[in-house]
Amino acid sequence: MGIIINWIIYALAIGASAYLLPGIGVDSVTTALLVAVVLGLINAVLRPILLILTLPVNILTFGLFTLVINAALVLLAANLVPGFRVDGFWWALLFALVLSIINGILGSLAHDEKR
């Protein structure tokens, strides 16, 4: 049950981020749910590999290169999911930042309700 709740929270965060940023487009709730699944899979499979491969650059930039990796993964998800539009790299970077903030807030609210 926890996975479904996390999935819905992540989809809500995607919808809220897309609503706040004019360079991001999500056509429907179904698209937001699909983007949540695709981004979850990409983050589970590709992100660790990319972080290991770019470890020297990440160390030199004090971890800021991770933001570039996150933006690239958002752009990859936009290419894979029809109905999810990202207008460029900078919008993807901003989307990744806003998404993590909103997801953190919604996740903490959900965990507070469980206690």
N, C-alpha and C positions, 0 to 999 in steps of 0.2 A: 504494500500500500504506500510505503514511503517513496518509492520510485515514481509512482504516478503523481503524487503530490509535488515532488521536486520537478517533474516534467511540466506540470501545469504552472508552477511558479516561474520556471524558466521561460515558458511561452508567454506568460503575462509580462515578464521583464522585457522580452523581445518586442512585444506589442507596445509597451510603454516607451521603450527607447525609440522605436520607429515613429511613434507619435510625436516625440519631442524633437527629433532630428529631421529636417526637411530633405536631406540627401539620402534617406533610407525609406524604402517602401515595402510594406507587407500588405498583400491583397486581402487576406481574410484570416479568420481565426485558425482555420485548417492549415494555412500556410505558416502561421506562427508556430503551431504545434509541430509541423514538419521541419521547420528551421531549427526548433529546439532539439529534435531528434538528430538531425544531421550535424549540428554544431556539437552536440554531445558526443557523437561517434567520432567526429574529426578530432575533438579535444582528447578523447580517450586513446585514439590510435596514432594520429600523426603528430600531435603536439609534443609528446615525450621524445619522439625520434628527432624532430626538428630542434628541440632544446638541447639534446645531446650533441647533435651535429654542429650546432652554432655556439657551443659552450665557450670557445675562446673569444669570440666576438662579444658574447654576452658578458663575460668577465671584464673585458676592456671597456664596455659601455655601462658597467655597474648594473646590469640587468635591464637596461632600457631597451635593448634589442628584442626583448620578449614582447614589447608592445608592437613591434613590427611584425613579429610572427603571428600575434593575435589578429592583427589587421589582415594579414595574408590569408589566414584561415577563415575569416569572415568573408573575404572576397571569394574564396573557394566555395564556401557554402552558398553565396549568391549565384555562382555559376551553376551549382548543382540543383538548386531548388527553384522551380518556376514560380513566379509571383513574389519573389524576394529580390528587391532591387537595391543596389548600393552604387552611388554615383561616382565613387572614386576611392583612392587609397586613404585620403584624409578623412572622408566620411566613415570608412571602415574602422579607422583608428579611433575616431571619436565614438562610434557606435560601440566598439569593444569596451572603451572606458565607461561609458554611460551604462551599458548592459551590466558590467560587473558591479557598479555601484547600486543600481536598482535591484539586481539579483541578491546582493548582500543584504539590502534593507528588507526585501520581501522574505528572504530566507530567515533572517533573524526574527521577524514578526511571526513566521510560521513556527519556529522553534520555541518562541515564548509562549505560544498558545498551547503547546504540548505539555508544558510544565504545570 
